[in-house]
Amino acid sequence: MADCSPVSKVPIEKFYGDARTYWDNVEPSANGMMGGLDYLSSPDLTASSQFLYPIDKAIKKRFPKDVIRACDCGAGIGRVTKCLLSFFADKIDMVEQTRAFLDKSSFYLGSEGNEKVDKRICSSLQSFHPEKDRYHVIWCQWVLSCLVDEDLRAFLARCAASIKEGGAIVLKENICPQDKEEFDPVDSSVCRTEAQFKSIFTQVGIEVVREAWQPNFPKSLYPVKMFQLRPKPLFQTINAPS
């Protein structure tokens, strides 16, 4: 684990600027997306697939005639799009702020993967404003650590308005095992505690439907947890954009 410093003491311009600089210098490859730990991709995708399976069944039962749409947030070159979401969704929007990653995704995904992609959106999550009622699933993995709390709350509120009723927001993130967040100055990211995540969910009117820990990762790494979320019905009605 990297040395810690409270993220609140880092100026927001530096927090986001340093993160952009870091990712601009990461190799646009599967290994680059995994932080040099490409051997963890297989157990990661296995657990994600198992977690997504009941969501897949429920959504396709509820929306039998829909074009099933997913959004891959922090998509990188498309590892999750290709190896997970393409087996679930008919169309996928990829959201990624590093242009080189999106450019590489056309080659990485291949013809079948590219057929699934509807939009490649070059944007940070703090600037991403998805359309209302567009998605059946919004998948966010190892990317919310790049947002400060205020922007994370705003982003999740926009997701709540963008997800179809009966759809799912899925978060898969590192969890800090300490009693407070840890800041990594190398990639300018913050690892939150489980309590911090759940407090933010409550603040924006989102509830946890299911949760599960990622198995078969080295104990030397942060534990990783998956959350299936949905907006509380009243919240979805009141906060939906006009």
N, C-alpha and C positions, 0 to 999 in steps of 0.2 A: 504494500500500500504506500502511496505517495505521502510525503509530508503534508500536514494539514494546516489550513488557515481558514478562518471564517469567510465564507463567500460574500457576506454582507460588507466586508471591508474592501472588496475589490470593486473599483469603479465599473459601472455597467459597460461603458465603452471598451474598457480594457478586457473585461470578461468575454464579451462577444468578439472583439477584435483578435485576441490571442487564440480563441477557438478556431476562428476562420483561418488564421495563419497556420495553425497546426494541421488542420484537415487539408488545406491547399497543398501541403507537402507530403501527404500520405499517398502511397502507391495505389492507383485505382485497380485493385485486385481483390479477390476474395480474402487473401491473407491480410491485406491492408485493412479491409473492413472489419476483420476480427482482431485487429491490434497485434498481429503477428502470432495469433493463437488459432490458426486455421483448423487445427486438429479438434477444436471444440465445436466446429460447425455441425458435425454429425449429431452429437448428443443434443445440441441446441435445437436443431430442426426436428429431431425425433420428439422431444418434449413439447415443442410448439405445435407440431402436428396433432399430438394426442390432446392437447388443450383445445385446439381449434375444432376438433372433430364434432363434439356435441353442439357447438355453435353452428357449424356447417349444416348439420342435420336440422336443427331448429329453424334456421333461416330459410332453407330450401323448402321446408314444409310450409312455412308461413308465406313465402313469396314464390310459389311454384312457377309463375309466368314471368317473373322479373328477370332482367339482365342483372345478375348479381355483381355489384360494384364494391371494390375494396380500395382503400388508400394506404399506401406504404409510406409512413412518415419517417424521414431520415433514411431514405431508401439506399443511399450509396450507389453501387453499381447494379443493384438489383438482386442481391443474394436471397433475401426473403421473398421478393416478388417471384423469382424463378423457382425456388426450391420449396415454397410453402403456399403463397397466396394464389399462384397460377393453378393449383389443383383445386382451389375452392371457388375462385371468382371468375366471372366471364370477362370482366374488364377491370383494370387496375390503374390507378393514378399513382405515379411515383413523385414524391416531394423530397427534394434534396437541394441544399444550398451550394454545394460544390459542383460547378459546371463540368469539371473534368470527369467526375463520377457518372453523371448523366450521359455524357458523351460516350464513355466506355460501356455503358449499359447496353447500347445497341448491339455491340459485338458479344458481350457476355451472355445476354439473354437468348441469342439465337433466333431463328425464324419463328418458332412456336411461341417463345416468350414474348417476342415483339408484337405478335398478333394479339396478345392479351393486354398490352399496354395501351391505354386510351390517351393519357396525358403524361408528359414529363414536365414537372413544374419546378423550375429552379428558384427556390425560395427558402429562407429560414422559417422555422416554425413560428417564431414570434411575428412574422409578416404574412403568414399563410392564412387566408380567409376562405375556407371551403364553402361550397354552395349548400344552401339549406336542403335537408332531406335527400342528399345525393348518395350516401354510402350505406351499405349493409354492414360493413366492417371497416373500422379504422384501426390499423395496426401500428403501434409505436414501440420500437425496440432499441434500447441503448442509444437514445437520443434526447430524452427529457432531462438528462443531466446537463444538457447544454443550455437550459433555460433557467433564468432566475425565477423566484417564486411568483412574482407578479405576472410575468409573461406565461408561466406554466398555467396559472389559474385562468388567464384570458384564453389561452390556447384550448384548454379542456372545455371551457364554456362554448367556444366556437365548434368544437367537436360534438358537443351535446346537441347543438342545433343542426349539425350536418348529418348526424346519424338518423337513419329511418327508425320509426317506432318499431321495436322488436329486434333492432340491430344491436351491434356490440362494439364497444371501444375496448381494445386489448392493449394493455401496457405490459412490457417485459423489460425490467430494469434491475440494475444492481441495487442491492439494499445494504445500507451501512449498518453493521452489527453493533456499533457504538451507540451512545445515547444522544449524539448530535451529528449533524451532517459533516462530511469531510470534503475538502476542496483539493482538487488535483491541479497544480499550476502547470503541469506539462501540457495537457490538452484543454485546460481551462474548463473543467467540468466539476459538478457537485454531486456527490453521492448522498442521497437522502436516506433517512431512517424510514422504516415501515410506518411508524406513527406519523411522520411528516407527510408522507404520501396520503395516508387516510384522512388526515386533517384537511389537506388541500381538496380531496374528493368531496368532503362534507361541505367545505366552503363554497364550492361551485355547484352543489346540488347533484352530485353523481354518487351512485351507490355501487358497492361491490357485489357482484352476482356470484362469482367463483374466484378462487385464488389457489395457486399451487407453486411450490418451489421447484426450481430447475434441479433435476438430479444429475449425478455423474460429472460434476465439475470439480476441479481440484479445490481442496479446502483452503489453499493459500490465496484463492481469489475471493472477491466479494461474493456472497450468496446472491442468487438471482431469483426474482419472483415474478410470476405472471398474474395479472389481474384482469378479469372480465368485468367491464363496467357498463352501466347504463344510466342515462339521465333519469332522475326521479320525474314522474309524469307531470307534476305541477310545475317543476322547474323548466321542463321542456316547453310547456305551453307559455309560461310567463316570459321566458328569455329568448324565445325564437325571434330572429330578426324579421322585421316587416318587409 
